[in-house]
Amino acid sequence: MSSHLSSHTDPFSDTAAIPEGDRDTILESTLHVGANASLTLGADRVIVADDAFDDSNRTYLCGLIQKSDLAKTIPFYHILDAELLNNTITIRYVRPRSSKSNARLLVRTLIYPVSTPEGLAQRWTDRMLERAFGAALRRPRIKVLINPFGGAGRAQSIYDNDIAPIFQAAGCTVDVQRTTHKTHAVDIAADLDIDAYDVLACASGDGLPMECFNGLARKGNAAEALRKIAVTQLPCGTGNAMSWNFFGSAEPSVAALSIVKAVRIPFDLASVTQGDKRTLSFLSQSLGIVAETDLGTENIRWMGDFRFTFGFLVRLLGKNVYPIDYAVRTEIEDKNDIKKHYAQEVTKLKHQQSHPNDIFDNEMGAPSGPGLPPLKYGTIKDPLPKEENSGWTRMESYPNLGNFYCGNMCWMAADAPFFPASLPSDGMMDLVTIDGDISRLKATKLLLAVADGTFFDDDIVRARKISAVRVIPRFGRPMTEISEQDQAVTSVSATSTQKPSTLQRILKKMSGSSGKTGYFSVDGEKLPFEPFQVEIHRGLATTLSRVPGVYEYEGPRGWKDINVENATTAGVEHA
Ligand SMILES: Nc1ncnc2c1ncn2[C@@H]1O[C@H](COP(=O)(O)OP(=O)(O)OP(=O)(O)O)[C@@H](O)[C@H]1O
C-alpha cells in the first residue's frame, strides 16, 4: 500500500480500533537491527526476529554465530539493563539454564547494530526498559553482607558465581562486606549510612536479616532507617524463609533477579520483650515442639539434617507437652473470618496494583516519630490492661500445649507454608496453637498436612490473627522473672507433674532433652528461655517483594470463593 494514503482515505485502516497515539506506539514497537532482523515489543516480552539468534553462549553478537530453532523471545522480567550507544543496542538479560521452575539463571548479552533512526531507537529502548522495570528501582545501590559460614560455608562462592554477575549486568552499585563474627551484621546496620544505599541484602540464612532489622533499629532515627533501607535476603543459608516468602524460591540467582525487579513494600515487624530487652522479629516466635526440635537437637548434630525429623518424631511420639500461661490480644478469632480478611486485603491490593508505590501512601502511613514506635502494651514487666474492652484475653493456663507458633510470614521453610493467611503488611501476626496430647496418628497426619496446604483448616489447629501476646513458660527450668501478678494466675499443670510412662522416658532420653530447660525461638535464633511479650508494628520496615502485598503462596483454602463486598470482620478495621 502506498505510503501517501492518509488514514482517512486508506480503506484498510481501522482508526476506530486503534487511536492515533497507540498507532504510533505500534509502529514504533519494532526496532530494525542487524542486516535483516528486528526486535519487537510484545505484550510481556521482546520478540527477536532473527533466524540466527542463539543465546546458549554468553554473548550473542549479531552475525557471528549461525544457529536457529531456539526460543526467540526474552521476557521483560528477564531484562536486566539496556543501552543504545553509537547506533548499537546492548541488552543484558538472564536466561534459565533449563525449563525446570526455579532453574539457575545465567546472564546473557545481546548486541546489534541498529538501522532504525536514532530518536526512534532511543524511544524504543526507553519503552522496553519501562516495561522491564515497571515500578522497580533501576540500578539500586546495594550493600551486600555475606555470612562466610552460611550454607555450609558456601555463601561466598554462591555470591561470586550466581549473584554478582546478575547485579553487575543490571548496573547495580554494590558494596560487599563479609561478617566476621556473630551479631556483626547488627553493628554494620547500626552504622550504615542510610543515604548511601537503597538495599541491604544478606547472603545468608534468616539470621542476618534479623540482625539487620535490629541494627537499623538501634539508630536514633530508627523509623526513618527502617523505611529507607529495604532489608532483603540472598538465600545462602539453611533457613531461607525470607526468600521463599518474597521471591518464591531459594535459588540464589532467582533471588538476585527478584531484587533487581522487585518493588519496595512496607513490612510488619514484631517487638519481642523479655525483661527490659526489646528484640525485633520478622519471621516467627515459637515455643514447644517446633522450637525444641529446631534448637534442642544440637546434641545429635552428627545426624545431619535428619536430626530435625528425628527430633520432631521423638517428641511427637513422646506426646510432649509444654505448659504455659498466656494472654492474647486477638484481632480475628474465626478461621472463616481470617479467610475473609485475606480476601479483602488482596482485593484492596489489586486496586493499588496500578500504582504500586502508593502502597506506602495508603492508610498505613509512616510510623510517627524518628525512633522505634513506643510499645502499645508495654513490656512483659508491665501489668496487662484490665479493661473488659482492651481486646486482651485474661491470662489463661494452657497445661497441654504442644506447639505455640506465632508467624509473621507464610513459609517458615521450604515446603512449610505454616501460615497460609499471613500478609506482609496487615498489622497482624498469625498465631497457631496445637495441643500436645493429641493421638500420635493425628499428630503425624498434621505434620504432613503442612506441606499439602490442609493444615490451617484442621480442627486440631487453633489459628488466630493477633496483634500481641504474652507468654509465661511453665516448663523447663524454674521461672524467676515472673511478675507477682502473673505468678498468681496459675501453677504448673497437672500434666507436667504426672509420672511419665516408660516409653515417654525412653523417648525423652533419645531426644537428648534434659527437661531442665526449654527453648524459645525467634526467627530461628535462640532467645533466653524466659517470659516474653510480642507486639506487632504495622509496616515498620521495608523489604523487596516480587508480588507487592502478598507472600508467594496461594493463600488459605477457599478465600477466592468469598464475596468480599459482603464480608466484614472485626480485624479488617484494625489499623
Ligand atoms: N563470621 C561469622 N562467624 C560466626 N558466626 C557468624 C558469622 N557471621 C554471621 N554469623 C552468625 O551466623 C548465624 C547464622 O546466620 P545465617 O543468617 O546465615 O542463618 P542460618 O540459616 O542459620 O545459616 P547457616 O545455618 O547456613 O549458617 C547468625 O546468628 C550470625 O550472627
The ligand as a Gaussian input file, in Angstrom:
#p B3LYP/6-31G(d) Opt

LIG

0 1
 N       31.725000     -14.774000      60.576000
 C       30.863000     -15.321000      61.400000
 N       31.258000     -16.210000      62.337000
 C       30.389000     -16.800000      63.156000
 N       29.064000     -16.577000      63.124000
 C       28.590000     -15.719000      62.213000
 C       29.466000     -15.042000      61.300000
 N       28.708000     -14.266000      60.505000
 C       27.435000     -14.406000      60.911000
 N       27.355000     -15.287000      61.924000
 C       26.167000     -15.772000      62.628000
 O       25.650000     -16.912000      61.964000
 C       24.281000     -17.096000      62.343000
 C       23.534000     -17.749000      61.210000
 O       23.299000     -16.826000      60.248000
 P       22.546000     -17.090000      58.873000
 O       21.795000     -15.868000      58.549000
 O       23.471000     -17.494000      57.808000
 O       21.413000     -18.168000      59.187000
 P       21.303000     -19.739000      59.062000
 O       20.173000     -20.135000      58.175000
 O       21.224000     -20.228000      60.449000
 O       22.598000     -20.165000      58.294000
 P       23.505000     -21.428000      58.348000
 O       22.867000     -22.431000      59.283000
 O       23.570000     -21.898000      56.963000
 O       24.824000     -20.909000      58.880000
 C       23.813000     -15.711000      62.793000
 O       23.459000     -15.786000      64.139000
 C       25.041000     -14.807000      62.627000
 O       25.207000     -13.900000      63.691000

